[in-house]
Amino acid sequence: QITNRLAKPSLALRTDGELSFRSDWSSSELTGDLRGGYVDYPDNQGASRPNGAGVTRLRIDANRDTRIEVEGRFLLETQRTGTPDLAAATATRPLIASYGTTVGVSERFNRVQVSLRGLLDRSEFEDAQLSDGTILRQSDRNLNQYGLQLRAGYEISPVITPFVDVLADTRVYDLRVD
């Protein structure tokens, strides 16, 4: 005999904050978007989770045709239970923290724009607690990612610039053997 039972509803409390800023300089520019939040499930603390993301960009106008660009970014999220990345059922939602930077220079040659950027990102995975209380180590997933990006574009009009973008990167894991 199959019984159809309705799932019991659960209370969820969500808190979010966001900050955006932009400089008011005559040349160069500093901008940023930061947000963070927390979802709390009072009846199921294992499902509660924080989240956050942010990016800050600095553009330095060295001269009329040359720009130096710096970007810093971060992301804080949690892994969902049952995801293919977690091989077993977990009792908690492990954190994933990613942060990085990009530094580059852009040059304009009349209507042609060329930029070269270097990228560095770090990803760290928190250990997961399984349903039976044992710990699933995820340090084998921690990595640094290094990249080099080249972009060339041609300005057809002040609002249309088709471009070609090439990115080469590599990932270096903390542990050589999984």
N, C-alpha and C positions, 0 to 999 in steps of 0.2 A: 504494500500500500504506500503510495507516495503522498506526502503531506505538503501542501503549499503554505509555507509560512512567509509572512512579510518581514523583511529586514527591519530592525529597529533603527529609527533615525538617530543621527549623532549630531551634536552641536559642534560647530567649527567657528573659531574666532580668528579673524585675519587683521593684522596690523601692517600698514605700509607707509613708507615715507619716501619722498623723492625731492631731489635738489638739482636744479639746472642753473647754469651760470654762463655768462658771456661777457668778455671784456668790452670796454668802450674806448679802445685805443684808436688813434688816427692811422697807425700801421701796425702790423702784426696782430695776433689774436690769441686769446685763451678762452676755451670753452670746456664745458663739462656737463655730464649727466650722471647722477648717482641715484640709485634707488635701493631700498632694502625693505625686507618684510619678514613676517613670521606668521605661520599658520599653526594655530594651537587647537588640538582636538582633546578637550578635557577628559573624555571617556576613553581615549586611546592615545596615550602619550607617545607611543612608538611611531605613530603616524605624524606627529607634529614635526614641523621642519622650518628652518630659516631659508631665505633666499636673498640674493643681492647681486647687483651688477653695476658697473660703472666704467666710464671712459672720460679721460681728460686729454684734451689736445692743445698743443702750443704750436703756433705758426709764427716763425720769425721771418719777416721780410728783410732779407739781407740787402737787396737792392731791387730795382724795378722788375728784374727777370728771375731772380733767385730767391727761393724760399727754403727755409730749414723747418722741418716738421718733426715734432716729438709727440708720441701718444703713449699714455699709460692706461691699462685696462685691468679689470678683475671681474670674476664671476664666482659666486658661491651658490651652490645648489646641492640637492640631495639625490641619491640614487633611489629609484623606485623599487619596491619589493617585487620580485618576479621578473625583473629585467634580465635579458640574456647575459648581461655582464656579471650578474651575481649567480653563481652556479647552484645556490641553495636558497631555501626560504629564510629570510632574515627577520629578526625581531625589531630591528631599528632601521632607519634610513641613513646610511653612511654619507658623510659630507664629501663633496668634490670641490676643491678650490683651484681655480685657474687664474693666473695673473701674468701680465707680460707688458712688453714695451715695443714700440716701433720707432726707429730714428731714420730720417731720410732727408734727401735734398731734391728739390724740383727746380728745373731750369726751363725757361721759355726762350725759344728761338723763333721770333716772329709768331707764326701760327702753330708751330710745332712745340709740344710740351713733352719733356722727358723727366722721369723721376726714378730714383733708385732708393730703396728702403731696405733696412735690415730689421729683422723681427726676432724676438726672443720671448718665448712663452714657457711657463712652468705649470704643470698639472699635478696635484697631489690628491690621493684617494684615501679616505679614512677607512680603517678596518671595520668590518661588519660583524655584528653579534648575531649568531644564528639562533633559531628558535630553541635549541637545546642548551643554549648558554655558551657554546664554544665560539671562539673568535676566528673569523675568516680574514687572514692577512691579505691586504690589497697593495702592499708596498711595491709589488712587482709591476704595478700599473703606473707608478710615479715616473714622470718623464720631463725632459726639457726638449723644446722644439725650437730649432734654429732655421731661419729662412732668409732668402734674398729675393726681392721683388723688383722687377723692372717694368715700367709702364711708359708707353709712347702714345701720344694722341695728336690729332690734327684738328684745330678749331675751324669748323665750317662757318659757324656764327657764334655770337656771344653766349648762346644757350645750348649749342650742339657741338660736342667734341667727341667723335668716335675715338676709341683707343684700343690698343692691344696690351694685354697684361700677362706677364710671365712670372710665375712664382716657383722657386725651387726651395724645398725645405727637407729637413731630416729630423727624426725623433731619436733621442738618446735616452734610453730607460736607465733608471738608477741601478737595477739589477740586470746583469747580462743574461742570466738564465732564469726562466720562469719555473 
